[in-house]
Amino acid sequence: MIVDRQGRRFRNLRISLTAACNYACTYCVPDGKRLVAAQDELSAEALVRGVAYLIEAAGIEQLRITGGEPLVSPKLEALLHGVSTLGLRDISLTTNGQLLTKKLPVLLNAGIRRLNVSLDTLDATAFRRIARGGDLATVLDGLEQARAAGIKIKLNMVPLRGQNIDQVLPLLDYCLERGFELRFIELMRMGHLARDGNSFQQQFISMPALLELIGERYEYQQADAPLDATALRYEIPGHGHFGVIANESVPFCRTCSRLRLSSTGWLHGCLSSSNRHYVGDLLEKPRHQALPALQGLLMKALGDKQEVAFSGGVTVMKIIGG
């Protein structure tokens, strides 16, 4: 097991199945162009092998499949089948929900029982303006079908000043009524927002501002959360829970246990570091050759983590997984 001087280790792995996405969200890509799959993306078999090696080399316990948008990838079913045999404590998936109705049988057959769905507004016009793709009604239908199938759902919302701040309470009401848990994600200094501080500041909404707004309608109290959780969790007695991933307001770097594997075979130990470590070639080697080299790269990746707080990263989030 690899542990740093702050006692951090890698427990949670996030795999970007593909960089391709059917959205071009304003806070992710600046020019409105949808990202496409890289020519050198790893096969599903190589990614499964990577997960198996990382379980052994780093002690990975939980896996989240991300993108881009994982439901657009033709590798989805093969990857799900492969990782479901590895004995992980939990496997979940993050999606924008646009293809959820179509892919729900695949997810259920693979044993997926937990989804994070990105949804920034319940207003159809604002949805088109922010996502620059997709259809709100299709996403909402997918959410209802997933709920009826017994899948546990968290919604991820990125509040943006001047774009969807009026949707904070409607989305919270929507989630509380359906037993979903809403996660507000503070805007992150990633990609173009790391380079354009003015744009970031113009759109950023802090956790205190969010809590003040929520407090106008609901009484809430802080609830328990795992030590390495990224979200501060709150309970609205008699209604349900919500969370805030307060990357700027209350940094969680000191307890971060996340490791990311890109669709092209790069390990990222920290979103706030431009360092990355190529493991694609190791995934073609037998276990006894791959593991020693992989452990060396994992030590470097763990060393990339910030000591205290996120300071920004120029890498586009969709390339390395959310």
Secondary structure, DSSP 8 states (H G I E B T S, - for coil): ----TTS----EEEEE--S--S---TTT-SS-------TT---HHHHHHHHHHHHHHH---EEEEESS-GGG-TTHHHHHHHHTTS--SEEEEEE-STTHHHHHHHHHHTT--EEEEE---S-HHHHHHHHSSS-HHHHHHHHHHHHHTT-EEEEEE---TTTTGGGHHHHHHHHHHHT-EEEEE----BTHHHH-HHHHHHH---HHHHHHHHHTT---EE----TT-SSEEEEETTTEEEEEE-TTTS--GGG--EEEE-TTSEEES-TT----EE-TTGGGS-HHHHHHHHHHHHHHHHHTS-SSS---B-S-HHHH--
